Amino acid sequence: MALSTTIVTPAYPYLEVQFTVGTFRSPTILAYVDTGFDGYLIIPASQAELLGPPQFSAPWELGDGLVVQAQEYRGEVQVSGFRPPARKQGTAMPPACG
């Protein structure tokens, strides 16, 4: 049975994370944990320029029913104080969604 891990953050409800896509590694940033969201790590489209071209794109339906084309990347997310990093998919939403 796996042991649970407690992570304490001084900026609740945000966690400190770093993410890696290809050769790019982000600085430590604060990420909002949305427990009702079953998607990926979402970053602003303005930050996606640092990642290079997307590996693919996909349609996403937003809460208001609007469908947007989002850039998709595969990489790792490291939550500060938690090991090992998780292999995840990242999505860069168009500016109108942020």
C-alpha positions, 0 to 999 in steps of 0.5 A, a space after each residue: 500500500 502506498 503511503 500518502 504524502 502531505 505537502 504544505 504550501 505557504 500560498 494555499 490554494 497554490 502549490 509550487 511546481 516546476 515543469 519540463 518540456 523537452 529541454 525547457 525547464 521552468 522556474 518554480 511557479 505557483 500553480 492553482 490546484 483545481 480538484 474538480 478538473 481532470 485535465 492537464 497542467 494548463 499554462 497561459 499561451 503567452 508562456 508557451 512561446 518558451 516551449 517551442 512548437 506544440 507537439 500537437 493541438 486539440 479542441 477543448 470545450 470550456 465551461 461556457 460551451 466555447 470550443 477552442 483549439 489548444 496547443 498540447 505538450 508532453 513533459 514532467 511536472 515536479 511539485 515542490 517537496 514531492 518526488 518523483 516528478 509526474 509525466 503529464 501533458 500540458 495545455 496552452 490555452 489561447 489568450 481569450 481563455 485566460 
